[in-house]
Amino acid sequence: MADRPAGPAQPRNPLHGVTLEAMVTALAAHYGWPGLAERLPLRCFSSQPSVASSLKLLRKTPWAREKLESLYLFMLREQRRAAPPR
């Protein structure tokens, strides 16, 4: 079996290497489940929220995953702006 060449490096892609579970966990920690449900009105965030139920929905629903990724990128930008300059 031939070795596949490694894909191109993605040094400027902030989502590269970040798992869906890590995104959900970070967003829930940053906004809290109620805040996450306000920003993304999905039942998995408002009714008995958990990482497992969220992952189940997000893996099956591409549009919801895109919205979550977008919110994650927004959170990263917010954090960068709030951080003191180096």
Secondary structure, DSSP 8 states (H G I E B T S, - for coil): ----------TT-TTTT--HHHHHHHHHHHHHHHHHHHHS--HHHHSS--HHHHHHHHHH-HHHHHHHHHHHHHHHHHHHHHS---
